[in-house]
C-alpha cells in the first residue's frame, strides 16, 4: 500500500514523507499497524521512507495524518 504520512509536531514543524508497505493490503490493516506503533510502550518509533529513515519521538507529536494513494490503473 502506498501512502503519504504527515506528522505535525508540538513545536509546529510538519514532516511529510511517502511510504510503501507491501505487506499492508487495505485501510484497516494500515490503521492496525499504526495503532500498534502508537499504543506501544516505546517512546519512539522509526519508519523507512523512499530514500531515508525517519525517527519520531511520540511525546513530541501533535497530530498524524495518513493519505492513502490510489493505485495507478
SEGU-73798 format. One record per residue: residue in one letter; x, y, z of N, C-alpha, C in turn; residue number from 1. Coordinates in nm, 3 decimals. Layout:
+------+---------+---------+---------+---------+---------+---------+---------+---------+---------+------+
! resn !    n.c1 !    n.c2 !    n.c3 !   ca.c1 !   ca.c2 !   ca.c3 !    c.c1 !    c.c2 !    c.c3 ! resi !
+------+---------+---------+---------+---------+---------+---------+---------+---------+---------+------+
!    A !       X !       Y !       Z !       X !       Y !       Z !       X !       Y !       Z !  NUM !
...
+------+---------+---------+---------+---------+---------+---------+---------+---------+---------+------+
//
This chain:
+------+---------+---------+---------+---------+---------+---------+---------+---------+---------+------+
! resn !    n.c1 !    n.c2 !    n.c3 !   ca.c1 !   ca.c2 !   ca.c3 !    c.c1 !    c.c2 !    c.c3 ! resi !
+------+---------+---------+---------+---------+---------+---------+---------+---------+---------+------+
!    X !   0.085 !  -0.117 !   0.000 !   0.000 !   0.000 !   0.000 !   0.090 !   0.123 !   0.000 !    1 !
!    X !   0.056 !   0.220 !  -0.084 !   0.129 !   0.346 !  -0.090 !   0.052 !   0.451 !  -0.011 !    2 !
!    X !   0.125 !   0.528 !   0.069 !   0.059 !   0.633 !   0.146 !   0.157 !   0.745 !   0.176 !    3 !
!    X !   0.101 !   0.862 !   0.204 !   0.179 !   0.976 !   0.248 !   0.152 !   0.997 !   0.396 !    4 !
!    X !   0.258 !   1.003 !   0.473 !   0.250 !   1.023 !   0.616 !   0.282 !   1.169 !   0.645 !    5 !
!    X !   0.193 !   1.236 !   0.716 !   0.218 !   1.373 !   0.758 !   0.208 !   1.377 !   0.909 !    6 !
!    X !   0.313 !   1.428 !   0.973 !   0.316 !   1.439 !   1.118 !   0.336 !   1.585 !   1.155 !    7 !
!    X !   0.248 !   1.635 !   1.241 !   0.262 !   1.771 !   1.294 !   0.315 !   1.758 !   1.436 !    8 !
!    X !   0.424 !   1.827 !   1.462 !   0.485 !   1.822 !   1.594 !   0.437 !   1.938 !   1.680 !    9 !
!    X !   0.450 !   1.922 !   1.809 !   0.404 !   2.024 !   1.904 !   0.474 !   2.158 !   1.884 !   10 !
!    X !   0.595 !   2.158 !   1.829 !   0.667 !   2.284 !   1.804 !   0.627 !   2.350 !   1.673 !   11 !
!    X !   0.531 !   2.289 !   1.599 !   0.481 !   2.346 !   1.475 !   0.544 !   2.290 !   1.349 !   12 !
!    X !   0.653 !   2.215 !   1.362 !   0.718 !   2.155 !   1.246 !   0.626 !   2.050 !   1.184 !   13 !
!    X !   0.621 !   2.047 !   1.051 !   0.540 !   1.948 !   0.979 !   0.633 !   1.860 !   0.897 !   14 !
!    X !   0.624 !   1.731 !   0.919 !   0.702 !   1.633 !   0.843 !   0.607 !   1.563 !   0.747 !   15 !
!    X !   0.651 !   1.545 !   0.623 !   0.571 !   1.472 !   0.525 !   0.662 !   1.378 !   0.448 !   16 !
!    X !   0.621 !   1.252 !   0.434 !   0.702 !   1.155 !   0.360 !   0.611 !   1.050 !   0.298 !   17 !
!    X !   0.659 !   0.993 !   0.187 !   0.585 !   0.889 !   0.116 !   0.641 !   0.753 !   0.157 !   18 !
!    X !   0.551 !   0.656 !   0.169 !   0.590 !   0.522 !   0.211 !   0.517 !   0.418 !   0.128 !   19 !
!    X !   0.578 !   0.301 !   0.118 !   0.513 !   0.185 !   0.057 !   0.530 !   0.069 !   0.154 !   20 !
!    X !   0.418 !   0.015 !   0.200 !   0.421 !  -0.104 !   0.283 !   0.355 !  -0.215 !   0.203 !   21 !
!    X !   0.437 !  -0.303 !   0.149 !   0.388 !  -0.410 !   0.062 !   0.303 !  -0.511 !   0.137 !   22 !
!    X !   0.326 !  -0.527 !   0.267 !   0.252 !  -0.627 !   0.344 !   0.116 !  -0.578 !   0.391 !   23 !
!    X !   0.083 !  -0.451 !   0.364 !  -0.045 !  -0.394 !   0.404 !  -0.136 !  -0.389 !   0.281 !   24 !
!    X !  -0.253 !  -0.450 !   0.291 !  -0.341 !  -0.463 !   0.174 !  -0.460 !  -0.368 !   0.175 !   25 !
!    X !  -0.498 !  -0.314 !   0.292 !  -0.615 !  -0.228 !   0.296 !  -0.604 !  -0.127 !   0.410 !   26 !
!    X !  -0.702 !  -0.037 !   0.415 !  -0.702 !   0.072 !   0.513 !  -0.705 !   0.020 !   0.657 !   27 !
!    X !  -0.780 !  -0.085 !   0.683 !  -0.789 !  -0.140 !   0.819 !  -0.654 !  -0.195 !   0.866 !   28 !
!    X !  -0.584 !  -0.265 !   0.777 !  -0.452 !  -0.317 !   0.813 !  -0.355 !  -0.203 !   0.841 !   29 !
!    X !  -0.363 !  -0.095 !   0.763 !  -0.277 !   0.021 !   0.785 !  -0.307 !   0.084 !   0.921 !   30 !
!    X !  -0.436 !   0.099 !   0.952 !  -0.477 !   0.153 !   1.082 !  -0.423 !   0.066 !   1.196 !   31 !
!    X !  -0.438 !  -0.065 !   1.182 !  -0.393 !  -0.157 !   1.287 !  -0.242 !  -0.148 !   1.309 !   32 !
!    X !  -0.168 !  -0.135 !   1.199 !  -0.023 !  -0.126 !   1.211 !   0.018 !   0.002 !   1.283 !   33 !
!    X !  -0.044 !   0.115 !   1.250 !  -0.012 !   0.240 !   1.318 !  -0.059 !   0.237 !   1.462 !   34 !
!    X !  -0.172 !   0.175 !   1.488 !  -0.221 !   0.164 !   1.626 !  -0.122 !   0.091 !   1.714 !   35 !
!    X !  -0.062 !  -0.015 !   1.660 !   0.038 !  -0.089 !   1.738 !   0.159 !   0.000 !   1.769 !   36 !
!    X !   0.202 !   0.080 !   1.670 !   0.313 !   0.172 !   1.694 !   0.279 !   0.269 !   1.806 !   37 !
!    X !   0.163 !   0.330 !   1.794 !   0.129 !   0.442 !   1.881 !   0.083 !   0.402 !   2.020 !   38 !
!    X !   0.036 !   0.279 !   2.037 !  -0.009 !   0.235 !   2.169 !   0.094 !   0.150 !   2.242 !   39 !
!    X !   0.208 !   0.129 !   2.179 !   0.313 !   0.051 !   2.244 !   0.377 !   0.132 !   2.356 !   40 !
!    X !   0.455 !   0.065 !   2.437 !   0.526 !   0.131 !   2.547 !   0.652 !   0.202 !   2.500 !   41 !
!    X !   0.685 !   0.188 !   2.374 !   0.805 !   0.253 !   2.320 !   0.785 !   0.403 !   2.317 !   42 !
!    X !   0.892 !   0.478 !   2.346 !   0.886 !   0.624 !   2.344 !   0.908 !   0.682 !   2.205 !   43 !
!    X !   0.959 !   0.599 !   2.115 !   0.989 !   0.647 !   1.980 !   0.964 !   0.534 !   1.881 !   44 !
!    X !   0.952 !   0.569 !   1.755 !   0.942 !   0.469 !   1.651 !   1.012 !   0.521 !   1.527 !   45 !
!    X !   1.046 !   0.432 !   1.436 !   1.110 !   0.475 !   1.313 !   1.035 !   0.416 !   1.195 !   46 !
!    X !   1.047 !   0.485 !   1.082 !   0.986 !   0.439 !   0.957 !   1.083 !   0.466 !   0.844 !   47 !
!    X !   1.090 !   0.373 !   0.750 !   1.172 !   0.394 !   0.632 !   1.092 !   0.470 !   0.528 !   48 !
!    X !   1.153 !   0.573 !   0.470 !   1.095 !   0.645 !   0.358 !   1.152 !   0.591 !   0.229 !   49 !
!    X !   1.124 !   0.658 !   0.118 !   1.175 !   0.611 !  -0.011 !   1.327 !   0.607 !  -0.012 !   50 !
!    X !   1.393 !   0.709 !   0.042 !   1.539 !   0.716 !   0.043 !   1.593 !   0.757 !   0.179 !   51 !
!    X !   1.519 !   0.728 !   0.284 !   1.560 !   0.776 !   0.416 !   1.496 !   0.692 !   0.526 !   52 !
!    X !   1.542 !   0.716 !   0.647 !   1.481 !   0.655 !   0.766 !   1.444 !   0.770 !   0.859 !   53 !
!    X !   1.322 !   0.767 !   0.911 !   1.272 !   0.873 !   0.997 !   1.251 !   0.817 !   1.138 !   54 !
!    X !   1.297 !   0.892 !   1.238 !   1.278 !   0.855 !   1.378 !   1.188 !   0.959 !   1.443 !   55 !
!    X !   1.087 !   0.914 !   1.517 !   0.990 !   1.004 !   1.577 !   0.979 !   0.977 !   1.726 !   56 !
!    X !   0.979 !   1.083 !   1.806 !   0.956 !   1.073 !   1.950 !   0.807 !   1.098 !   1.972 !   57 !
!    X !   0.738 !   0.997 !   2.021 !   0.592 !   1.005 !   2.029 !   0.542 !   1.121 !   2.114 !   58 !
!    X !   0.612 !   1.156 !   2.220 !   0.563 !   1.263 !   2.307 !   0.570 !   1.400 !   2.241 !   59 !
!    X !   0.642 !   1.412 !   2.129 !   0.654 !   1.540 !   2.058 !   0.551 !   1.556 !   1.947 !   60 !
!    X !   0.472 !   1.451 !   1.920 !   0.377 !   1.452 !   1.809 !   0.243 !   1.510 !   1.853 !   61 !
!    X !   0.192 !   1.604 !   1.773 !   0.060 !   1.662 !   1.799 !  -0.048 !   1.593 !   1.716 !   62 !
!    X !  -0.015 !   1.556 !   1.592 !  -0.116 !   1.501 !   1.501 !  -0.048 !   1.417 !   1.394 !   63 !
!    X !  -0.114 !   1.310 !   1.353 !  -0.067 !   1.227 !   1.243 !  -0.179 !   1.216 !   1.140 !   64 !
!    X !  -0.143 !   1.238 !   1.015 !  -0.239 !   1.224 !   0.905 !  -0.181 !   1.127 !   0.803 !   65 !
!    X !  -0.265 !   1.035 !   0.756 !  -0.222 !   0.938 !   0.656 !  -0.314 !   0.949 !   0.536 !   66 !
!    X !  -0.256 !   0.975 !   0.420 !  -0.333 !   0.982 !   0.296 !  -0.294 !   0.863 !   0.209 !   67 !
!    X !  -0.390 !   0.776 !   0.184 !  -0.366 !   0.658 !   0.103 !  -0.370 !   0.699 !  -0.044 !   68 !
!    X !  -0.268 !   0.654 !  -0.118 !  -0.261 !   0.686 !  -0.260 !  -0.331 !   0.576 !  -0.339 !   69 !
!    X !  -0.410 !   0.618 !  -0.435 !  -0.480 !   0.522 !  -0.520 !  -0.379 !   0.453 !  -0.610 !   70 !
!    X !  -0.399 !   0.324 !  -0.634 !  -0.312 !   0.252 !  -0.727 !  -0.335 !   0.303 !  -0.867 !   71 !
!    X !  -0.224 !   0.312 !  -0.942 !  -0.237 !   0.354 !  -1.081 !  -0.301 !   0.242 !  -1.160 !   72 !
!    X !  -0.389 !   0.279 !  -1.253 !  -0.460 !   0.177 !  -1.330 !  -0.403 !   0.169 !  -1.469 !   73 !
+------+---------+---------+---------+---------+---------+---------+---------+---------+---------+------+
//
